[in-house]
Every structure is written in structure tokens, then in C-alpha cells.
Amino acid sequence: MKIKTLFIDYEVPRDEEVDFLIGSLKTPPQPVQDIREVYEHVNAGQDPILRAKHTLFITRNRGAVVKKCPGTSEYTCCDYTILHTGTFCSMDCSYCILQAYFHPPLMQYFSGLDQLTSHLNPYFKGNQVYRIGTGEFTDSLIWEPISLQPRFLVNLFARQDHCVLELKTKTVNIESLLELEHNQKTILAWSVNSPRIIQSQERGTASLKQRLEAAKKAEAAGYRLAFHFDPMVIYDGCITEYQDVVDQIFAHVDPKSIAWISMGTFRFMPHLKVIIENRFKSSDICYGEFILGLDNKMRYFKPLRMELYNQTVSYLKKRAPQVLVYFCMEDKQVWESSLGFFPSDENELGRLLDRSAAQHCGLDPSLLP
């Protein structure tokens, strides 16, 4: 992470966590009393989104620290629980929805390890399994190794048996996590794509080979793994290339170490198209055969999505029939065509994932419905 400008909320205390982060970044912090000063700095850039990726604001989370994934009523949701640790990302993917989600985008680090503990404790002492992740509004491991936060969370989750932490990333920032006593309560997860898409659409991310080599190290350290094929992009030859990604995953790790694999095709809010056209001149990612979906996002025509899913899932299941595969934000027809069933009950997909988490991570089985 290359931070050129570092701001810090004047109300944030200079404790061990904050001092470690500032020392790692080696950038003098500028105290601010009003977040509008940070927004003005970002918006003054010729490309505010790019400037935001080199600007960090250290502050406290003044909103919800833990919340349910918003999902959408039109498509099946996985009942994920979000731990809100920061916003935006230092990597630069053409399709990133965060470019259009934040106005303007702002990379924030929410300090306060005590705040994380106090908000997570009720989940640790609850009466059900929770799958909790930090990768909804940021990459989970861009903060590793420059901050204490990822290591703190791995250690915190290791001391309970009700919840599993999923850290989802496109980086290889795992070295300082490998020696931790994680007690298998953390799943290290990688977003994966074909090398063609990684090279052309995912600036500043690790290559597929690098990600899978990191996954191999994580497996050797006893971590459970997950992989997310999202967003899958449709182009000539994509099915063969996604099948090759499947081959590469299983060439690096044992399927028994994988808690789940998700799949979702490229979808975007209509106004993201203009941002992609302006920021990624050579990208043609938004010029496929799209239609406005029920969630008001542009999606590939369903027959095209189903063909890609059917071929990829069939190939994957031949290699690893026991691995749980699920779709991110897809409907009944897609599920039944590719996986042969549909989680018709509102919470059935969540229960499937909870059972897999319990099986792979040693969660208390009495908490399962």
C-alpha cells in the first residue's frame, strides 16, 4: 500500500494500534477536525478515485460495526455478517462497485480494537453460528502487515467456538498470520479470476499463481480456505480459462481444506459504466450482452450466465464433489440448472454454509439448527 497523504481524525487517540499503523506507513499524519477536509483533498485530484487510493483517513467507526449483509430480496443471499473495519481499497479493479458506491470514495481505517471486541462479544456468546467477514467494503488484507488489526482478529476469533472469521483478499499478505494460533476459526479466502481478467482488469493485485501459492502456505499452516469466482466475465474462451483456474486451485490445495467456493458473474450499477469508460480506456468489460436485473444492476443475459455456470460447476464437481459451491445473488432457475437444487427457504443457504463452517472449523455443533 503506497499512501502519499495520511489524515487522522483529531479525536482518535494515539495508542499502540494507531502508532503501529502510522509507523508502518512512514507518512506524517495530518490531523483534521472535519472529514470535509479529506473529501476536498480527494476531489481536488484529476482522478479523485485514483487519488483516494493513495490517501488514508484514520478515524473511528461512528456507524454500525457489525451488521447483516444487505443482499437483495430478488436473489438468494448467503446470510453473511459484515464486520465493518474500513472502506475502499488501494488496489484498482475496473469493475469495483466501490468506485460508484462512495461519493466521493475515501479509504478509511477504523481504529479501535476495543470497539471490535465489544461488538463481537455478543456474537461469540450467542446461540447460533455466525460467519463474519471484513471484505464487504474493503479488501480484508490490505491492512496486513501495516496494521495490528488482522492479527488481532485472528487471535480474538481463536478463543471462541461460535463464529468463524473470513478474510477475503486479492493480495498475498498472509506472512504474519501463518505463525498464529488460529484454532481454525479463520478462513483465508481468495477472490480468483482467469489470468486474462486479472492482468487486464485488476490493477495492483496479486497474480493467480501468487494467490494460489499463498493459499498453499495458508493450508500448510492449518487454515481453512475459500475461493470466490466473482466476478466471472464472459468472453471468447472464458469457459476453458475458468476450468483451468479450477485445475490450478486443486493443483495447489487439497479440496478437504476448502470450506466453500462461490460464483457470481459480472454485474454493475448502470452509472458504473461511465466510470469504467473514463478510468479504464482499454477495458471492454461493460460492453457484453447485458440486461437490467431485478436488483437494478446490469447482468449478463441469463442463458449466457447459465452456460458459464453449468460448464464451470460441472467441471469443478468432477474434481471435488464434496466441496460446497454456491451462487452469489442468483435466482432459482440458475441454481436448479447448475447445482440441481434451490435453497428455497429464506435461510437455507445460510444454514448450508453454517454447517460447512462448523465441519471445517470446529464450531460448536449444538448451535446448528
N, C-alpha and C positions, 0 to 999 in steps of 0.2 A: 504494500500500500504506500503510494507516494503522496503525502499530504503537503501541500505548499502553504496553505493558510489554516491555522488552527485557532478556533474560537472556543471560549469556555464561559458558561453561564456564571455570573458573579456569585450566585447563590450556592454553587457546587463547592463543597469543602475539599481541600487538598489533603486527601487521605492516601493510603498506600496504593489503592486501585488507580486513582487519578494520576498520582505521581509516576507510577509504573507506565501508564499509557503515554503520558507526556514525554517521559524519558525515552521510551521506545521510538516515538515519532521524531524526536530530535528537532522539533519545530516550536519556537517560542509561542506560548498561548496568548491570545488577545482577549482579555475579559470584556464581556458585553452585558449590559443590563436589559437590553431589549432584543428579542430574536429578529426584529425587523432589520437590525444592522447586518445580520448574517444574510438575510434574504437579499438585501440591497447589494451586498458583495457578490453573491451568486448571479443575480440578474444583470449585473454590470458586464458580465462576460459575453464575448461574441457568441459563444455556445454555452448558455447557462448550465445545461445538463453536464457538459464536459467539465466546466469549472466546478460544479458541485461534487464531482468525483475526486477532486483534489482539495476539497475543503471539508473540514470536520468540525462539528459543533459538539462539544462535551456538555451534556446537560442532564437533568433528572427527568424521568418519565412522569409526566403530570396527567397521564390518561390511564387507561386500563393496562395493567401489567400482564395479566393472564385473561384470555378471552377465547371463546369458541370461534372456530373458523367460520366466516360468514357464509361460504358456499353459495348455493342458489337453489331455490325450490324446484327449478325445472330439470336439474340434473343431479345425479346421485352424489352425495357428499360423504367423506370418509370420517366425519366427526373428530377432526383433528383439534387439538387445543394449542393456541398460539401463546408463546412467551415472548413478550414484546421488549426486545433488548436494544433495538436501534432501527434506523431507517436508511434506505438506499444502499448503494454498493459502489465499490471502487472499480469493479470490472465493468465492461461496456458491451452488453449484448444488444444487437439490433432490435430484437423482439421484446425486450424487457418492458413489462407493463408499468413498472415503477416510473418510467420516463413520463408517462401520461397520468399517473395516479397522484403524484405530488405536485403541488403548484406553489412555488417552484420546487423542484427536487432539492432535498437537503440531506446530506449524510450526517446522521446524528448517532452518537454513542450515549446510551443511557447509563450513567454511573449509578452506583448504589447496590452493592452486593447484598447488603442487609435488606434492601427492598425486595430483591428477588427471593430471598429466603422467606420473608414474612408472607409473601403472596403465594409461594409454592407450598408452604407447610400444610394448609388445609387440604390440598390435593394429596399430599403424602399420607395424611391421616384419614382420608375419605373411605368410602365403602365401595369403590369401584376402581377399575383400571383406567389410567389416563395415558394417552400418547401425546407428549408435549414437544413442540419444536420451536426453534427460533428463526426458521427460514422463510417466514411469510413476507416480511418487508425488507429483508436484507439477506446476504449470504451468511450462514452461520459461522463460518470460519475465517472471514476476512479479519476478524479481531484476534486471531491466533497467528503468531505468538506475541503480538504487540500489546495485548491486554491480559489481565488475570481472569477475565470473565469465563472463557470456555473451560479452563481447568477447574475453576471454582464450581461450575455447574456439573461437570462430570463427577467431581468429588461429592457434591451435595446429593445428586441422584443415587450415588453408590450406597448411601446409608439408609435407603428405604426400599420397600418392595411393592409399592402400589403403582408406580409410574415408570415410564420409560422416556428417556430424552432422545430425540432425533436431531442430529446436527447435519444439515444438508448443505452441500457445497459444490463449487466448481474449482476449488483450489486443491492444493496438496498440503495444507497447513495442519499437519497432524503430529509432527515430531514430538512436541512436548506433552502430547496426550498418551503416547504409547507406553510410558512407564507408570501411568496412574493405576491405582487400584479401583477400576471402574465397576467391578462386580457385575459386569454385563448388563448394566442398566442404561447404557448409552449405545444407541445405534448410530454409526457413522454412515452417512448416506451421500451418494454422489448423483448429481444430475448428469446424464450421459446423452450423447448425440453422435451422429456419424462424424468422422473426421472432417468431411467436407463442410458440414454445417458449423462445427467448432471453429475451423480455420476461417470461414467466410463471415460468420455472424456473431462470434463470441470473442470479442477483443479482450485481451488481457487475462484469459482463463487458461487453466492447465490443459494440455492435450489429453485426448482419450487415454493414450498409453500412460501418461503421467498419473491420471486419476486412478486407473486400474492398478498401477504399481503401488499407489498409496493405499488402495483398498486391500491389497495383498498384505501390506505391512500391518494394517489395522486388524485384519483377520488373525495374523500371527500373534498379535498382542491380545487376542481373546475378544475383540469387539465383534458384535453382530453388525451386519451390513444391510443396506438397502440401496436400490438403484431406481432412478426416476427418468424414464424416457419421456421428456417433456421440455420443450415442445417438439414433437415429431413433425418434420417438414416433408411435404410431398413434392417430389421432383423425379425426373427420369433416373431410374436405377436406385431409388431410395429403398425399396424393399430388400434388395440384395445387400445394400450397405447397412441397413438396420439389423439384418440377420447376422452380418459379420460382427456387429457390435455385440450381439448375444454370444457369438463364439468367443470373442475376446474376453468378455466378462468371465465365462466359465473356464477359460484358459488360465485365469489369474486366481480365482477364488472357488471354494467349494460351495455348491448350492446350499448345503446344510447350514452355512453361515448367514444366509440371506433371509431376513425377516419378511420382506416383501419387495415387489417390483411394481411400479405404477407406470401407466402410459397415458399420454394425452397429446393430441395434435395441436398445432399452432392455432391460436385464437387470439383475437385482439379487439379492443375497443376501436371503433371507426376512426377516431381522431388520432390514434397512434400511427396511422398510415402516413400522415403528413410529417410526423417527427422522424419516422424511418427514412422517408424520402429526402428530408433535409440533412440528416446526420449520417446516413449510410448510402452514399450516392451510388455505389455499385451493387447494393442489395436489391434482389428481386423477390424477396421473401413474401411481400404482401400482394403479389400480382397473380396468385393462384386462383383456382375456381372456388370462390367464397360466397357464402350467403349469410344474411343476418340471422343469428340464432335466437332462441327463446330468451337468452340472458342478455340480449342486445350486444353481443360480440360477434364479430365476423368469424365464421367457421368454414372449413372445407365442406363441400357437399358430402352428405352422409355416405353415399356409396363409395366415394374416394377414401373417406376415413375408415370405413369398414374393411375395404380391401387391404389397406395397410395394416390395420389391427389384426385381421384374420391371419394374414401371412406371418406376421411377426410373432403373434401369440402362439400359433400352431408350431412354429419352429422352436420357440422357447420351451414350450411344454414337452416337446420331444426330448430336449436336452435335460430338463429339470422339472418333471411333472409335479413334484411336491412343493415347489415354490409358489407362494400366494401371489397372484397377479391381479391387479385391479385397475380400473379406469378412473381418471380424474375428470369429473364433470362430463359424463356421457349418459345417454338415455337407455331405456330398456332394450330397444332394438339392437343397439350396438353391443350391449352386454350379452344378450342371448346369441347373437350371431358369432361372436368371437370366443366367449367363455362358456356358453351353453347354459347359463343361468342368469338371473337378475335378482339382486338383493332388494326384493320388493318391499319389505318392511323398512320403515324410515331409518332405523338404526342398525339394520342387518350388516351393512358393510363395516360399520364401526365395530360391531361385535366380532366379525371375522378377523379384523386387524388386531383387536384386543387379544383374541385367542392366540394369534401368531406371536404377538409381543410377549404374552405370558409363557408360551412354549420356548421361545428363543432366549428370553431374558430373565427367566426365573422369577417372574412376578407371582404374587400370591394367588393361586388358582381359586381360592374361595371367593375372590372378588368378581369372578366371571359369572354372568347370568346363566 
